[in-house]
């Protein structure tokens, strides 16, 4: 049996965490009984403990990281404070819980033995792009009144999930940026990314992608 190297395992955990928000849309539709984000976070937390206690590895924190961590902690404290006056306590607790994800993610990046972004690129290519096509097709079928392919979709089940389009838009934009480095045909990958973002109707993701490309272009 081939046992994957620890650094490979770490990179896949991080990559799955990054795509888990969009992946969860399809998993929820097909009645996957668990929260994949929570599952991956649990494995990451275990690996953090392993790295710090058993592997004696400490996170590499620089000044920029400290500023980022302090900003997140500031928002985190405000979220905790909101528990005192919010009309929806359950939402406030959920907000506090979700805001721990970037903290754990940043810490984990600093513990990974060798960050390999091609792992993330491959998962975006082979998982998120097909999932985005599925999402676009189901959005079309949701509002399509004809009987064309109507057997594919359970409209009441998919209807609340259509609001998760931003998850796909952000990840496809990230795929587009990584394509510059890892794709054999980056222009084709970028064109596909733009078409998928337009199909999803994630205008914000498209605007931020264009601005990012402009920053990259003018910073060279």
VEXLUM-508852 format. One line per 3 residues: number of its first residue (from 0); their letters; for each residue x, z, y of C-alpha. Coordinates in Angstrom, 2 decimals. Each point is the difference from the previous one (the first is absolute). Last residue first. Example, Ala and Ser with C-alpha at 12.3 -4.5 7.8 and 13.67 -1.06 7.14 Angstrom:
BEGIN
1> SA> 13.67:7.14:-1.06  -1.37:0.66:-3.44
END
This chain:
BEGIN
219> XXX> 4.80:-13.43:44.07  -2.36:2.43:1.68  -2.20:-2.80:1.37
216> XXX> -0.93:-1.37:-3.41  -0.48:3.37:-1.71  -2.18:1.23:2.87
213> XXX> -2.05:-3.20:-0.10  -0.41:0.33:-3.76  -1.24:3.56:0.46
210> XXX> -2.45:-1.09:2.69  -1.40:-2.67:-2.33  -0.38:2.51:-2.82
207> XXX> -1.62:2.55:2.32  -2.56:-2.58:1.11  -0.71:-1.09:-3.59
204> XXX> -0.48:3.58:-1.17  -2.41:0.67:2.87  -2.00:-3.13:-0.78
201> XXX> -0.64:0.94:-3.62  -2.58:-2.66:-0.80  0.80:0.04:-3.77
198> XXX> 0.19:-3.78:0.04  2.11:0.07:3.16  2.38:2.47:-1.66
195> XXX> 0.09:-2.25:-3.07  0.80:-3.09:2.10  2.75:1.86:1.87
192> XXX> 1.58:1.20:-3.24  -0.12:-3.45:-1.58  1.77:-1.44:3.05
189> XXX> 2.64:2.75:-0.14  0.60:-0.63:-3.70  0.33:-3.74:0.59
186> XXX> 2.45:0.60:2.84  1.98:2.45:-2.16  0.63:-2.48:-2.84
183> XXX> 2.48:1.77:-2.29  -1.57:3.28:1.07  2.09:3.18:0.25
180> XXX> 1.24:0.44:3.55  -2.56:-1.80:2.17  -2.61:0.79:-2.64
177> XXX> 0.33:3.69:0.88  -1.74:-0.68:3.31  -2.85:-1.92:-1.61
174> XXX> -0.44:2.67:-2.65  -0.30:2.60:2.76  -2.70:-2.10:1.63
171> XXX> -1.75:-0.22:-3.38  0.21:3.78:-0.23  -1.50:0.54:3.45
168> XXX> -2.85:-2.44:-0.57  -0.85:1.38:-3.44  -0.39:3.55:1.25
165> XXX> -1.89:-1.32:3.05  -2.67:-1.55:-2.23  -1.16:3.41:-1.27
162> XXX> -3.44:-0.43:1.60  -1.04:-2.33:-2.83  0.03:3.00:-2.36
159> XXX> -3.40:1.26:1.21  -1.66:-3.30:-1.07  1.79:-0.38:-3.34
156> XXX> -2.25:2.30:-2.05  -3.26:-1.17:1.58  1.08:-3.65:-0.45
153> XXX> 0.93:0.16:-3.70  2.00:-3.21:-0.12  0.94:-2.61:-2.57
150> XXX> -3.55:-1.05:-0.93  -0.44:-1.38:3.53  2.43:-2.81:-0.81
147> XXX> -2.22:-2.41:1.97  -3.50:1.46:0.05  -0.43:-0.64:3.70
144> XXX> -0.37:2.75:2.57  3.72:0.37:0.70  0.70:3.15:2.00
141> XXX> 1.52:2.04:-2.82  1.31:-3.13:-1.72  2.29:-0.72:2.95
138> XXX> 1.25:3.57:0.11  0.51:-0.22:-3.78  2.15:-3.11:0.34
135> XXX> 2.07:1.54:2.81  0.60:3.18:-2.03  1.01:-1.93:-3.12
132> XXX> 2.43:-2.09:2.06  1.38:3.26:1.43  0.39:1.43:-3.51
129> XXX> 1.95:-3.11:-1.00  2.31:0.52:3.04  0.23:3.76:-0.60
126> XXX> 1.17:-0.05:-3.61  2.58:-2.74:-0.67  1.36:-0.54:3.51
123> XXX> -0.43:3.52:1.36  1.43:1.42:-3.21  2.94:-2.41:0.21
120> XXX> 0.72:0.86:3.65  -0.10:3.74:-0.73  2.57:-0.42:-2.75
117> XXX> 2.03:-2.27:2.29  0.21:2.93:2.40  2.67:1.74:-2.06
114> XXX> 0.82:3.46:1.37  2.93:1.46:-1.89  0.14:3.64:-1.10
111> XXX> -3.44:0.77:1.37  0.05:3.42:1.65  -0.29:-1.14:3.61
108> XXX> -2.90:-2.27:-0.90  -1.66:3.01:-1.65  0.14:2.08:3.16
105> XXX> -1.58:-2.82:1.97  -2.75:-0.42:-2.60  -0.76:3.72:-0.14
102> XXX> -0.37:0.15:3.76  -1.99:-3.25:0.10  -2.42:1.38:-2.66
99> XXX> -0.54:3.43:1.59  -2.36:-1.58:2.53  -2.46:-0.78:-2.77
96> XXX> -0.48:3.70:-0.79  -0.64:0.96:3.62  -2.50:-2.83:0.37
93> XXX> -1.78:1.02:-3.21  -0.26:3.58:1.25  -1.46:-1.26:3.26
90> XXX> -2.46:-2.28:-1.79  -1.25:2.90:-2.15  -0.37:2.21:3.08
87> XXX> -2.30:-2.45:1.72  -1.26:1.52:3.26  3.58:0.59:1.09
84> XXX> 0.80:3.09:2.06  2.57:2.13:-1.80  1.05:-2.68:-2.48
81> XXX> 1.24:-2.00:2.99  3.00:2.36:0.21  1.17:-1.22:-3.41
78> XXX> -0.17:-3.59:1.23  1.87:0.95:3.17  2.71:1.62:-2.13
75> XXX> 0.33:-3.20:-2.05  0.22:-2.08:3.15  2.92:2.13:1.16
72> XXX> 1.50:-0.01:-3.50  -0.12:-3.81:0.01  1.79:-0.07:3.35
69> XXX> 2.60:2.51:-1.23  0.64:-2.07:-3.14  0.53:-3.18:2.02
66> XXX> 2.37:1.76:2.41  1.88:1.51:-2.95  0.29:-3.39:-1.68
63> XXX> 1.55:-1.46:3.14  2.54:2.83:0.05  1.09:-0.51:-3.62
60> XXX> -1.33:1.51:-3.23  1.72:-0.76:-3.30  -2.07:1.84:-2.63
57> XXX> 1.91:2.30:-2.34  0.91:-0.77:-3.61  0.75:2.87:-2.37
54> XXX> -1.27:-2.05:-2.98  -1.87:3.00:-1.34  -1.38:1.72:3.09
51> XXX> -0.19:-2.59:2.77  -0.29:-3.20:-2.05  -2.31:1.52:-2.62
48> XXX> -2.25:1.56:2.65  -0.22:-3.34:1.78  -0.75:-1.67:-3.36
45> XXX> -2.93:2.36:-0.59  -1.32:-0.73:3.49  0.35:-3.73:-0.64
42> XXX> -1.96:0.29:-3.25  -2.78:1.93:1.78  0.01:-2.51:2.87
39> XXX> -0.44:-2.80:-2.55  -3.06:1.68:-1.53  -1.46:0.88:3.41
36> XXX> 0.30:-3.62:1.13  -1.49:-1.20:-3.31  -3.15:2.09:0.44
33> XXX> -1.48:0.18:-3.49  -3.04:-1.34:-1.88  0.67:-3.75:0.36
30> XXX> -3.56:-1.20:0.45  0.61:-3.75:0.45  -0.85:0.19:3.70
27> XXX> 2.15:3.09:0.42  2.99:-1.78:-1.57  -0.47:-3.02:2.28
24> XXX> -0.01:2.13:3.14  2.70:2.33:-1.36  2.48:-2.86:0.00
21> XXX> -0.33:-0.24:3.77  0.89:3.65:0.58  2.47:0.07:-2.92
18> XXX> 2.28:-2.69:1.43  2.49:2.38:1.65  -0.28:2.58:-2.80
15> XXX> 0.67:-2.72:-2.57  3.17:-0.95:1.90  1.21:3.62:0.20
12> XXX> -0.53:0.59:-3.72  1.60:-3.33:-0.85  3.07:0.82:2.09
9> XXX> 0.35:3.42:-1.62  -0.20:-1.40:-3.54  2.65:-2.58:0.85
6> XXX> 2.25:2.75:1.46  -0.48:2.08:-3.18  1.09:-2.84:-2.24
3> XXX> -2.61:-1.40:-2.35  0.12:1.17:-3.64  0.26:-2.89:-2.47
0> X> -1.34:0.94:-3.44
END
